[in-house]
Amino acid sequence: MSDRDSGAGFTVGLVIGAAVGVAIGFFYAPRAGTETREMLKERAEKVRERATEVAEHARETAAEVAEKAKGTATEVVGKAKETAAEAKHRARAKLGELRKKTD
Protein backbone atom coordinates (compact mmCIF):
# COMPACT_ATOMS: atom_id res chain seq x y z
CA MET A 1 0.00 0.00 0.00
CA SER A 2 1.22 3.52 -0.65
CA ASP A 3 1.49 6.15 2.06
CA ARG A 4 -1.60 7.86 0.68
CA ASP A 5 -3.80 4.76 0.83
CA SER A 6 -5.93 4.84 3.97
CA GLY A 7 -6.77 1.15 3.72
CA ALA A 8 -10.29 1.80 2.46
CA GLY A 9 -9.69 -0.30 -0.65
CA PHE A 10 -8.49 -3.21 1.44
CA THR A 11 -11.47 -2.85 3.77
CA VAL A 12 -13.93 -2.83 0.88
CA GLY A 13 -12.31 -5.95 -0.57
CA LEU A 14 -12.37 -7.63 2.80
CA VAL A 15 -16.07 -6.85 3.33
CA ILE A 16 -17.03 -8.04 -0.15
CA GLY A 17 -14.94 -11.20 0.19
CA ALA A 18 -16.47 -11.95 3.58
CA ALA A 19 -19.97 -11.41 2.22
CA VAL A 20 -19.37 -13.76 -0.70
CA GLY A 21 -17.86 -16.36 1.60
CA VAL A 22 -20.76 -16.17 4.01
CA ALA A 23 -23.30 -16.40 1.19
CA ILE A 24 -21.62 -19.50 -0.25
CA GLY A 25 -21.46 -21.03 3.23
CA PHE A 26 -25.17 -20.46 3.73
CA PHE A 27 -26.01 -22.21 0.49
CA TYR A 28 -24.12 -25.29 1.59
CA ALA A 29 -25.33 -25.21 5.21
CA PRO A 30 -27.93 -27.81 6.24
CA ARG A 31 -30.75 -25.37 7.04
CA ALA A 32 -34.26 -24.83 5.85
CA GLY A 33 -34.69 -22.49 2.89
CA THR A 34 -36.67 -19.94 4.90
CA GLU A 35 -34.09 -19.90 7.65
CA THR A 36 -31.23 -19.57 5.17
CA ARG A 37 -32.95 -16.70 3.35
CA GLU A 38 -33.54 -14.87 6.66
CA MET A 39 -29.88 -15.28 7.61
CA LEU A 40 -28.82 -14.04 4.18
CA LYS A 41 -31.10 -11.04 4.55
CA GLU A 42 -29.58 -10.20 7.95
CA ARG A 43 -26.03 -10.63 6.68
CA ALA A 44 -26.77 -8.55 3.60
CA GLU A 45 -28.05 -5.75 5.82
CA LYS A 46 -24.88 -5.88 7.93
CA VAL A 47 -22.72 -5.81 4.79
CA ARG A 48 -24.73 -2.87 3.45
CA GLU A 49 -24.25 -0.98 6.72
CA ARG A 50 -20.53 -1.67 6.72
CA ALA A 51 -20.23 -0.63 3.07
CA THR A 52 -22.00 2.62 3.93
CA GLU A 53 -19.54 3.22 6.76
CA VAL A 54 -16.57 2.55 4.49
CA ALA A 55 -17.98 4.85 1.80
CA GLU A 56 -18.50 7.64 4.34
CA HIS A 57 -14.96 7.21 5.62
CA ALA A 58 -13.66 7.35 2.04
CA ARG A 59 -15.63 10.56 1.40
CA GLU A 60 -14.23 12.14 4.56
CA THR A 61 -10.70 11.12 3.65
CA ALA A 62 -11.11 12.48 0.12
CA ALA A 63 -12.38 15.79 1.50
CA GLU A 64 -9.39 16.02 3.84
CA VAL A 65 -6.96 15.27 1.03
CA ALA A 66 -8.64 17.83 -1.24
CA GLU A 67 -8.43 20.49 1.48
CA LYS A 68 -4.73 19.77 2.06
CA ALA A 69 -4.08 19.90 -1.69
CA LYS A 70 -5.89 23.23 -1.93
CA GLY A 71 -3.78 24.63 0.91
CA THR A 72 -0.58 23.35 -0.66
CA ALA A 73 -1.53 24.78 -4.06
CA THR A 74 -2.27 28.17 -2.49
CA GLU A 75 1.08 28.08 -0.73
CA VAL A 76 2.94 27.17 -3.93
CA VAL A 77 1.23 29.95 -5.87
CA GLY A 78 2.13 32.44 -3.14
CA LYS A 79 5.77 31.39 -3.17
CA ALA A 80 5.85 31.54 -6.97
CA LYS A 81 4.49 35.10 -6.89
CA GLU A 82 7.11 36.11 -4.30
CA THR A 83 9.89 34.55 -6.36
CA ALA A 84 8.66 36.27 -9.53
CA ALA A 85 8.49 39.62 -7.73
CA GLU A 86 12.03 39.18 -6.40
CA ALA A 87 13.31 38.22 -9.86
CA LYS A 88 11.56 41.24 -11.38
CA HIS A 89 13.13 43.51 -8.76
CA ARG A 90 16.61 42.07 -9.39
CA ALA A 91 16.17 42.38 -13.15
CA ARG A 92 15.17 46.05 -12.84
CA ALA A 93 18.14 46.72 -10.57
CA LYS A 94 20.49 45.03 -13.05
CA LEU A 95 18.94 46.97 -15.93
CA GLY A 96 19.50 50.20 -13.99
CA GLU A 97 23.15 49.28 -13.45
CA LEU A 98 23.62 48.50 -17.13
CA ARG A 99 22.01 51.81 -18.17
CA LYS A 100 24.39 53.72 -15.87
CA LYS A 101 27.36 51.95 -17.43
CA THR A 102 26.24 52.79 -20.97
CA ASP A 103 25.63 56.48 -20.22
Secondary structure, DSSP 4 states (H G I P E B T S, - for coil): --TT--SHHHHHHHHHHHHHHHHHHHHHSS--HHHHHHHHHHHHHHHHHHHHHHHHHHHHHHHHHHHHHHHHHHHHHHHHHHHHHHHHHHHHHHHHHHHHHH-
